[in-house]
């Protein structure tokens, strides 16, 4: 009798184990967490953007600083009279003041929004640049904040290679790759920019009077000098 009861118990336990095993087969497996796949440059691009941003003091879109519009700057030297014709009629050389002076090429959208590359409406106009102390990371260096100089537009920075990251703005509020609505490429033919300690600084900008600028620093061309240029008809004080 005891042996029979033990057999029944064993059989019942076996049956329960079979039932439990079958029920476990229907349990859905827990999903395995997968790690995100990153391209080799993902971290670098994000880090590079953060580093560049950290060097810039102007904020917003377009960028502003202390209530004034900001601009990016670079420098160039090509010994040509430029898109405002500030050189002799019979060759492509510069007038001395256009080579040694505080002059600049304005981004295409500021120079002539219609896309013209000769005698833009801002030829012969002047603007004051004031350093913010910032710069675009990887493209310049720290320059003390608060340095102001007045420059004259004598050239165009066209929206084409190799200027596409700086001078590709299109439309009233569009910005370049670094977030600036305006860009100035500063003439450095005789180290007049680097000689001031300027290394492509971030700046605020505003229109200014050329004659007043010339009185402050003789390297800023006055309106009389601009009247020598082929595009002098664009000069409006």
C-alpha positions in Angstrom: 0.0 0.0 0.0 2.8 2.4 0.9 4.7 1.4 -2.1 1.7 2.1 -4.4 1.1 5.5 -2.8 4.8 6.4 -3.3 4.5 5.4 -7.0 1.5 7.7 -7.4 3.3 10.6 -5.8 6.3 10.1 -8.1 4.0 10.0 -11.1 2.2 13.1 -10.1 5.5 15.0 -9.5 6.6 13.8 -13.0 3.4 15.0 -14.6 3.7 18.4 -12.9 7.3 18.8 -14.2 6.2 18.0 -17.7 3.4 20.6 -17.5 5.8 23.2 -16.1 8.4 22.5 -18.8 5.8 22.9 -21.5 4.5 26.2 -20.1 8.1 27.6 -20.0 8.4 27.0 -23.8 5.7 29.5 -24.4 7.3 32.3 -22.4 8.5 35.1 -24.8 12.2 35.6 -24.5 13.4 39.0 -23.2 14.6 41.3 -26.0 18.4 41.8 -26.1 19.6 45.4 -25.8 21.7 46.4 -28.8 24.5 49.0 -28.6 24.1 51.9 -31.1 26.4 51.8 -34.1 28.5 55.0 -34.4 30.4 56.0 -37.4 34.1 56.7 -36.7 33.6 60.4 -37.1 30.4 60.9 -35.1 32.1 61.7 -31.9 34.7 63.8 -33.6 32.2 65.9 -35.5 30.2 66.6 -32.4 33.3 67.4 -30.4 34.6 69.7 -33.2 31.3 71.6 -33.3 31.3 72.1 -29.5 34.9 73.3 -29.6 34.2 75.8 -32.3 31.1 77.0 -30.5 33.0 77.4 -27.3 35.4 80.0 -28.9 32.6 82.2 -30.2 31.0 84.9 -28.0 28.3 85.9 -30.4 25.1 83.9 -30.0 21.7 83.4 -31.7 20.9 83.1 -35.4 22.1 85.3 -36.9 24.8 85.8 -34.2 24.6 88.9 -32.0 26.8 90.3 -29.2 25.8 93.1 -26.8 22.9 94.0 -29.1 25.0 94.3 -32.3 25.2 92.1 -35.3 28.3 89.9 -35.6 30.5 89.0 -38.5 33.2 86.4 -39.1 36.5 87.6 -40.6 39.4 86.1 -42.6 42.3 87.8 -44.4 43.7 87.7 -47.9 46.3 89.2 -50.2 46.2 88.9 -54.0 47.5 92.2 -55.2 44.5 92.8 -57.5 42.4 96.0 -57.6 39.2 94.1 -56.7 35.6 94.2 -57.6 35.2 98.0 -57.0 37.9 98.8 -59.5 40.3 100.5 -57.1 43.4 100.5 -59.3 44.7 101.8 -62.6 42.4 101.5 -65.6 45.0 99.8 -67.8 45.9 96.9 -65.5 44.7 94.9 -62.5 47.1 96.3 -59.9 45.9 98.0 -56.7 46.2 101.7 -55.8 48.8 101.8 -52.9 46.1 102.8 -50.4 44.0 99.7 -51.5 47.0 97.5 -50.8 48.3 99.1 -47.6 45.0 100.3 -46.2 42.2 99.0 -44.0 40.0 97.6 -46.8 37.9 94.5 -47.2 35.9 92.2 -49.4 32.3 91.8 -48.3 30.4 88.6 -48.6 28.4 88.3 -51.8 25.0 88.8 -50.2 26.2 92.1 -48.7 28.3 93.2 -51.6 25.4 92.7 -54.1 22.4 90.6 -53.2 21.5 90.2 -56.9 24.8 88.3 -57.4 26.7 91.0 -59.3 30.4 90.7 -58.9 31.4 94.2 -60.1 30.6 97.6 -58.7 28.4 96.3 -55.9 26.1 98.9 -54.1 28.4 98.8 -51.0 31.6 99.7 -52.9 33.3 102.6 -51.2 31.2 102.3 -48.0 32.8 102.0 -44.6 32.0 99.9 -41.6 33.4 99.7 -38.1 34.6 96.3 -36.8 35.0 95.7 -33.0 36.5 92.5 -31.7 34.5 90.4 -29.3 37.4 88.4 -28.0 36.0 85.4 -29.8 36.9 83.5 -32.9 35.8 80.4 -34.9 37.7 77.5 -33.5 40.2 76.0 -35.9 40.2 79.1 -38.1 41.7 81.9 -35.9 43.0 82.8 -32.5 42.1 84.9 -29.5 42.2 88.7 -30.1 41.6 91.1 -27.2 38.0 92.3 -26.9 37.1 95.9 -27.7 39.5 96.8 -30.5 37.8 98.9 -33.2 38.9 99.8 -36.7 37.0 101.3 -39.7 37.4 99.6 -43.1 36.2 100.4 -46.6 34.6 97.8 -49.0 36.8 97.6 -52.1 36.2 94.0 -53.1 33.7 91.1 -53.2 33.9 87.7 -51.5 31.9 85.7 -54.0 29.6 82.8 -53.1 31.9 80.2 -54.8 34.7 77.9 -54.0 36.9 78.3 -51.9 34.7 80.8 -50.0 31.6 78.6 -49.6 31.9 78.1 -45.8 32.3 81.9 -45.2 30.5 83.8 -48.0 27.6 81.6 -49.0 24.8 83.6 -47.3 21.7 84.0 -49.4 18.7 86.1 -48.2 18.2 88.6 -45.5 18.6 86.4 -42.5 20.7 83.5 -43.9 24.0 82.6 -42.2 27.3 81.0 -43.2 28.6 77.7 -42.0 29.6 79.3 -38.7 26.3 81.1 -38.0 27.2 84.7 -39.3 25.0 86.7 -41.5 27.9 88.8 -42.7 31.6 88.0 -43.5 34.5 90.3 -44.2 37.7 89.1 -45.9 40.3 91.7 -44.8 43.2 92.9 -47.0 46.5 91.9 -45.5 48.8 92.6 -48.4 51.3 94.3 -46.1 50.5 92.6 -42.8 48.2 95.5 -41.8 45.8 93.0 -40.2 48.2 90.5 -38.6 50.4 93.4 -37.5 47.5 94.5 -35.2 47.4 91.1 -33.7 44.2 90.2 -35.4 43.9 86.5 -36.3 40.6 86.1 -38.0 38.7 87.6 -35.0 34.9 87.4 -34.5 33.6 91.0 -34.6 30.5 93.1 -34.3 30.0 95.5 -37.2 28.1 98.7 -38.1 28.2 101.2 -40.9 30.6 104.1 -40.4 31.8 107.4 -42.0 35.0 106.9 -44.0 36.3 110.4 -43.5 35.9 110.1 -39.8 37.7 106.7 -40.0 40.5 108.3 -42.0 40.9 110.9 -39.3 41.2 108.2 -36.6 43.6 106.0 -38.6 45.2 107.2 -41.9 45.1 103.7 -43.3 41.3 103.9 -43.6 40.6 105.3 -47.1 38.5 108.5 -47.2 35.8 109.3 -49.8 38.3 111.4 -51.8 40.5 108.3 -52.3 37.5 106.2 -53.4 36.7 108.7 -56.2 39.8 107.3 -58.0 38.1 103.9 -58.3 36.2 102.7 -61.4 33.1 102.1 -59.4 33.1 105.6 -57.8 29.5 106.2 -58.9 28.4 103.7 -56.2 29.8 106.0 -53.4 27.0 107.3 -51.2 28.0 108.8 -47.9 
